[in-house]
């Protein structure tokens, strides 16, 4: 569990604007993360603490955090589709084999085959 001095260091310049109630809520957030078997000092659990802390401190809202998550998922989906097109284009233009595409991209065989419209069962 985070000690007071650790929380003070984490808060930095925001410390003077933090209420006792917010400090208590931040400690409870840290405790809840720890009770989940997670380590608030490790990524991505540090992001979990930061995300919760920004809501507690009033710098963000739950709704905004959810909107950001949705936007990121949509962007990731679009990027994956574009990546699939790029893999297919390299396959056609360069007459590349699946193995060559795997080596060039560092992607798994399954991802390459999906981009090429193939299934692993063939």
Secondary structure, DSSP 8 states (H G I E B T S, - for coil): ---HHHHHHHHGGGGGG--HHHHHHHHHHHHHHHHTT--TTSTTHHHHHHHHHHHHTTSS-HHHHHHHHHHHHHHHHHHHHHHHHHHHHHHHHS---HHHHHHHH---HHHHHHHTT--TT-
